[in-house]
């Protein structure tokens, strides 16, 4: 998606801007609930004016450098036909190189795994922070025992409604989040006069003084300050839904000013009343409007969580299409909105993980220690991929690549080092989760490659088969048969079994291959390719983008323009179903072979995944040892 769509008018642009505020900035917009509290906790023993100014200065410049300069100015230029995100960036880098690179592929896999880790923690910490506001309410001390149950009920309800989609309520996300940001800015303005000297925090020397003048304390503060930019990756990942222009406009006109005002107001409040540092956000709220603001806070955290959950569904769809995960059930929850999908397996796994986090950490402060490491590592991955794109796709001189990228990489590495101090306090959790997910993706990818190589060794070249059939033709039956295959150069397993066991050949045979492009979507005139192989044999190749859901009947309907006439309800689709038997003697270690075999067994049936009419499918199985 370009910055302005063809024909997009001024009203459409600002409509997209409002929508982006509701989705893109949800995560970063709920950071004021806990980020300042956690950063100030490191200097609470000596929370003098210089320490508070230093914390607020680091917060402001993190927003300016990481979000504004790095993501909005640089990274969002690296769109893959309008799409963003780690996997999209990986595909673009592979395209820039003109070949498949192992290191780039591994970076993409790690980035996707780290995104899931972040997606697990964001709903838990956001909603739990809002629920903790019950304790800060006037006379709310008695609510303490109910904080965890309330957060749990909200999150369980949120995951329970995912299967119904968000199209009905999604239109309200933008206005509600806009009101949330305006409330953040208003609360900040309300307290600026408590200590006007807080405006000195715009000078970066206060942040540098705190960072370099206090040894490990400064590094620990920086690790908590990073919490203010944990939603930065979402700006890039959601670019395809709204376009770069509306996202930039939403950040510069709404999100950044309101966040800056709120953090300044929190700092001013703490300077005026150091005890407010224990929970500065909720101490900002006047008692007269506390409950309405708490309700708005809860709504904002739910919307932020929804955006992360939806993002996890989108990343899963991309990962399946790019061959990083087995086929999974992907349901469309809206006929008109392409991004409205639901992945039951991912939804259930996220729900289980979020509930586990709630009861394992019990407070948002404890959970904050586990937050940040996944995102900082993802940001390092993003910079590494950007180097390839700058050098090979944009043809930047080496000096320009180093001059632009080195400072950003240094900042990311400093943030990563600061967050690594949290490992023993819970930061190990997202790293372990990301490692497990990376292992799953690597096992599936490597196992699929081994399976394809073995099948190719044991298979008969398609050209040889066609030549032998022309010399000794089998019995022909009327009709059209489609044979699905991953490798169109060899005879499909289903075709060989049909000849071996049924001893017949259809009048018209179509070898059907489905490929995934390194672009998000494929133009309709480039989706279908038909090639005549021999009388009665045709090769049909269908290409889908990595953000598209393959629908074979719909795509094949266009084959009639290429002269391929058939009635899909009187056509047979032959699919070879492999049963993988782990051997441990070749390919991967036995444990990985067993894991791959389990993943193959639990992959979604190709009939459902490709939307083929079930009554027209013939499955022929074979066992393969890997």
N, C-alpha and C positions, 0 to 999 in steps of 0.2 A: 504494500500500500504506500503510495507516495504521500507527500506532505499534504497535498490537496487532490482529492479525486477529481477526474474530469467532470466538469459540470457542477462541482460542489460549490455552493454559494456561501456567502458570509454566515448566514444562519446555520447552515450545515456544519461549518467549521466549528462554531462555538457550541453547537449541539454535541459534536464529538468531544470537544474539550470538557464539557460538563460530564459526559459519560466516562471519560478517562479519569476524571477526579474521583468518581465512584469506584473504579476498579483498580487503576494503576497505583494510586497513592494511598490505598487503604492500609497497607502494612506500615509504610513509613509514617503515615498519619497517626498511628496509634502508639508510636514510640515515645511521645511525651509522657505516657502513663508511667513509664518505668525507667527510661534512659537516664534522665537527670538524677533521679533518686540513686541509681546504682553508681553513677560516676561520683556523686557527692559523698557516697558512703565511704569512699577511700580516703577522703580528706576531712571527714566529719570531726575527727579529734581536734583538728586545728583549722576549722573552716573560717579562716580570716578572709578579708576582702580579696587579697591576691589569689587565694586558692579558688574562690568562687568565680572570679573573673577569668582565671585560667581555664576552668572547666567549661564555662559558657563560650569562651573564645574557641576552644577546641571543637565544641559542638557546631558553632557557626561556620568555621572554616572547613569542617568535614562535609557539611551540606554543600558548601560552595565548590570545593575541589572535587570531591568524589561524585556527587550527584550532578552538579551543574556542568563542570568542565569535562570530567571524564565521560560520563554517560550521555548527557544531552548534547554536548558539542562533538565528542569524538566517536564513542562506541555506536551511537545511533546512526552514524553515517554508514556503518557496516551492515546494512540490511540485506537480507537474502530475498530479493523481490518483495520487499515490504515487511518481511517477517524478521523477528528478533529471537533472542534466547540462545542458550549455549549450544543446543543441537543444531539450530539453524546456522549459527556461527561456524560450527564444526563442518557442516556441509559446504558452506561458502569457502572455508579455508581449503577443504579437499578439492573443490572446483578450481580455486586459484592455483593450486599446485598441479592440477591436471592429472592427478593419480591419487590412489588411496594410500595415505600415510599412517603407519602404525602409531607414532607418537601423537599425531593430531586426533586420531580415532580414540586413543586412550584418554586424551584430555577431554574430549566430548563426553565419553562414558562417565568419567569422574565428575564432570560438571553436572550431568543429569542426575547422578546419584546424590550429589550434595544438595541439589534442588529439592529432592524428596525429603532429605533430612531437615532442611529449613521448613518445608511444608508441614512437617510433623510438629515442629515446635511453635511456629507462629500462631496457629489457632489456640494452642494451650496457654501460652504466656499472655496473649492479648485478652482473651475472655477472662482468664483468671485475674488479671490486673483490674479489669473492670469490676468483677465480682468483689474484689478486695475493697472497692470503694464503699461497700455497705458498711464496713467498720468505721470509715471516716465520716459517715453521715451523722447529723445531729442526733445524739442518743443512740448511735449505732453500735456501741461496744458489745451489745448482746448478740449481734449478728455474726460474730466471729466463727462460731461452730457451723454456720450455714454457708460460708463462702465456697468451700470445695464442692458441696452438693449442688449449689446453684450453678456454678461453672460447669459441672458435669452434665446437668440437665440441659443447659443451653447448648452445649456442644453435641450431645447425643441427638437432640432435636434437629440441630443443623445438619448433621450427617444423614439423619433419617429422611429428610425432605429432598436430598440430592437427586433421587431417582425421578422426581417430578419436574426437575429443571428449575431454572430461575428466570425464565422469560417473563413470567407474570409479575414478579417483584423487582426484577433487575432494573426497570425503568426508574425506580425510586432510589437506587443506589447513589446516583450522581447528586440529586438534590439533598439527600440526607448527609452525604459526606461533605458537600459544600457547606451546609449548615454547621457541621462538625468543625471544619477548618476555620470558619468565621468565628465560632465559639472559642477555638484555641487562640486565635488572634485577639479576640475581645478580652479573654481572661488575662492574656499577657499585657495588653494595654492597661488593664485595670490596676496592675501592680507595678508598672514601670516607675511610677512616681514614688513607690516605696523606697527606692534607692536608684535615682537617675544615673548614678555613676556606673551602673551596669552597662551603659552604652559604650564604655571604654573597651568592652569585650570584642568589639569589631577590630581592634588592633591585634594582629596576630602575635605580638610580642608577649602578651599575657599567657597565651597557650604554650608558646615555646619555652617561656620561663618555668611554667609548671612541669612541662614535659622533660626538660633537660636539667632542671634544678633540684629534682627530688628523687633521682635514681629510679629504682624499681617502682616506687609509688607513682611516678609519672607514667610509666608503662602500664601499670594496673589501671590507672584512670583512663588511659587511651583505649584499653580493652573494653571498658564500659561505655566510653564515648561512642565507640563504633556502633552501638545499638541504635543510634539516631539515623544511620544510613542503611539499616538492614533490608529496607524495601527497595534499594536502588536497582537491583537486578530486575525487579518487576517492570520498571520503566522500559527496559530494553525488551524483555520477554513478551510484553503485551503490545508492542509496537504494531504488530500486524492487525490488531483489532481496531485501532483508532488512528494510526498514522503518527509519524514523528512530530509534525507540526502541532496538532492538538495537545499532545503530551507535553511538548516544550511550553506551549502557552499555559497549560494548566499548572505546570510547576512554577513558572516565573510570575504568574499573576495571582495564583491562589495558594498553592502548597508552601512554597518557599517563604513568602512574606509572613504567612500565618504561623508556620513552625518557628521561624526566627523570633517573632514577637512572643510566642509562648515560652520559648526557652529563655529569652531575656527576662520575661516576667517571673519565671520560676527563680532565676538567679537573683533578681531584685528582692523577691519575697524572702529568700534565704539570707540575703545580706541584712534585711531589716529584722528578721526573726530566725536565727540559726536553727531553732527547733523544727522549723518547717522542712528542713532537709530530710527528715525521716520519710516524708511522702509529699513532696512539694506540689505535685499536680493537684491532688485532691484538697490540699490546704489552700489552693488558689480560689476554690469555688466559694462564693458567698453563701451563707446558710439559707438565704431566702430562695435561691434557685438550685440548691444542691440536688434535689431529687430529679428535676427535669434534666439537668446536665448529666447525672448518672445514667438516666435512661438513654440519653443520646450517646453517651460513652459506650454503653452496652451494644447499641445498634451499630456504632462505628466498628467495634471489634468483631461483631458478627459479619459485617460486610467485608472487613479485611480478611477474615478467615475464609469467607466464601470465595474471594478472589484467589487465595492461595490454593484452595481445593480445586477450583476450576482449572487453575494453572497446572496442577498435578495431573488432571485428566488429559489436558492438551499435550503435556510432555510425554505421557504414556502413549498416546496415539502416535506421536512423532517417533518414539523409540521403537514401537512395533513396526511401523512402516520402514524405518531405517535398518531393521534387522537386529536391534539390540535386545529385544524381548520377544517371547513367543506370542502368537496371536492371542489377544484378549478380547473379551466381549466389550464392544463399544456401542452404547445406545445413544441415539439422537433424541434429545428431549424437546427439540423445536424444529418445525418444518421450514421455518424462515430464517433462523439464525444459525449460521454454520458452526459457530464456536460453542453451541449449546450441546455438550455431550456428557455422558455419564458412564463411568467405568466401575462396575460393581466391585471387582476384586480390589482395586485401589481404594475405593471408598471404605470398604470394610477394614482394610489394613490400616488406613489412616485413623479411623475411629478407634481401633484397638490400641494403636500407638499413642494417640492423644490421651485417652483415658489412663493408660499406663503412666504417662508423663505426669498427669495431674496428681495421681496418688503416690508416685515415686518422689516427686519434688515438693508437692503440697503448697508451696508459695511461689509467687512470681519472682521474688528475689533469688531463691534457690535455682529456679529455672533459668534465670538470666545468665548463670554461669555456663549453661550448655548452649546458649544462644550466641551466635556471632561467628563461631569457628567455621561452620559450613559456608556461610556467606563470604567470609574473607577468602577462603580457599577458592570458591567459585570466581571471585573477582580476580584472583591471580590467574586462574585458567582463562578468563576472558581476555586479560592483557596478553597472555602468551599467544592466543589465537589471533589477536589483533596484529601482532607482529608479522605473522604470515600474510595477513590480508594487506597490510600497509606495504609490505615489501613486494609481494608477488601480484596482487590484484590492482592496487593503486599505483604501483611502480614508484614508490617514494625512494629517494636516495637514502643510503644507509645512515647518513648523519641525521637526516630528518626523523627516521624511525627511532634512533637512539635518543635524540633530543626530546621527542614527544613522549615516548613510551617509558624510558628509564625512570624519570621522576614519578610517573604513575605507578610503575611496578615497585619502586622503592617505598612509596606510601603504603601500597597494599601489603608489602612484606612486613613493614613496621606494624601495621594493624594485625596481621596474622601472628607475628611474634607476641604481640600484647595479648591476643586471645588465647595463645597456647598456654599462657599462665593459668588458664581456667581448666585445664584438662583434668586435674585431679578433683576438681569441684563439680564435675558433671560434664565438662567439655568433651570427655571421651565418648559420650553417647552418640552425638551426630557423626563423629568420625568412624565409630564402629558400624553404625547404620549405613553410612556411605560406603564403607569397605565391603559390607555384606552385599549391598546392591550392585556395587561394581563387580564383585565376584560373580553374581548371578548373570549380569549382562555379558561379562567376559566368557563365562561358561557357555551361554547360549550362542554367542557369536562364534567361538572356537569350535563348539560342537557342531554347529550348522555347517561350518567350513569343512570339518572332517567328514561329515555325512555326505556333503556334496561331492567331495573328492572321491570318496569310496564308491558312491553311486556312479560317478563318471567312469571310474576304472572298470566297474562291472557292467556298464551299460553298452548298448549297441549304438553306433553312430546312426543318426536318423537317416542320413543320405544312403547308408548301406542297407538299412532296413527297407526303404522305399524301392531301391534297386532290386532287392531280392523278391519283394512282393510283386513287382512288375514281371519278373521271370516266372514265378510260381504263384499266381494270384489265388488267394483264398476265396471262400464263398462270400459273395457280397449281399448285404441286406439293405433295404431302402432306409433313407433317413440321414440325419446328420449327427455326428458324434464329435464332441469337444473333449480333448485330452489336456488336462492341466499339467504343466511342467514348469520347473524352475530353470531348467537348462534346455533351451530349444535346439541345441546341437545334437542331443542324444534322444533316443526313442523313449517316450514316457513309459514309466513302469506299468501304468494302467493299460496302455496300448499293447505292450508285450504280454501281459496276463490275459487280456481279452483274446489275443490271437492264440495263446497257448491253451487256454481252457475252453473258450467258446468256439474257436476255429472259424471265426467270421470277421468280416471287415465291413464297416458301413460304406454306403455309396459315397458319402462326403465326410472327410475326416479333417478336423481342424486342430492343429497343435496350438494350444493357447498358453502364452507366457505373460505373466504379470510382473512388471518392473517398477521400482521406486526411483524417482528422479532425485537429484540433489537440490531441487527447488521446492518451495512449499506447495505450489500448485502448478498444474500443467494446463496449457491452453487446450481447448476442445479440439482444435484442428491438428494438434500434435499428439493427441492421446492414442490414436489408433494407427497401426501399421499392418498392412496385409501383404503377404508375399506368396505367390504361387510356387509350390515345390514340385508338384507332379500332378497328373490327372487324378482327381479325387483327394488331393492333399493340399492344404493351405496352412501357412504359418501366420498366426495373428498375435501381435504384440500389443499389449495395453500398458500404458505408462501413467502412473499416478504420482502426485506430489506427496511429500512426507507429511503433509497436514491434511490430506484427503482420505476419505473412507472409500476403499475400493468397492464399487458396485458393478459387478460384471454385466448383469442384464441391461442396465442403463447404458453402460459404455458400448456394449455389443449392438445395441439398437442402431447405433450410427454406422455399424459395419455394412448395412444395406447400401449405403452410398458407395461403398467399395465393391459392390457386386456380390457380397456374401449374403445370399438370401436364405433365411431359415425362420421357422416358427419356434420360439424358445420353449413353448409348452409341448412341443412334439420333438424336442431335441434332447439327446442324452449327454450328460456331463460325466465323464469318467475321471475319477480322482484316485490316485494311488496313496494309500494310507500306510505309512511306515511304522513298524513297531521296532523301537531301538533297544537292542540288548547290550548292556555294558559289558565290556570284556576286560578293560584295564591293561591289555597287552599292546594296545596301539592307541595313538592319539593322546588323550588326556589321562591323568591318574584315575584309578577306579572310582574314587569318591566323586570326582567331577563327572565321570561317565554316568554314574547313577543319578546325579543331580540333573544332568542333561536329559536322561531318559525320562525322569519324572516330569520335567518341563514339557517334553514332547507329548507325554500322555495327557497332560492337563491343558495343553493349548486348545484354543477354541476350534471347533470343527470348521474346516474350510468352507463347507456349505453355508454355514451361518455367516462366517466372516466375509465371504465374497457375495452374500445375498443371492445365492443361487436357489431357485425353487426346489425344495427338498424332494419333491416327487420326480424330479428329472435327473437325480444323481445316482450313479453307480460307483460304489467304493470297492476297490480291489486292494487287498492288503499284502504286505511283504515284511519280513523281518530282516533287520540289518544290524550287524555287530559293529560297535564303535569302541 
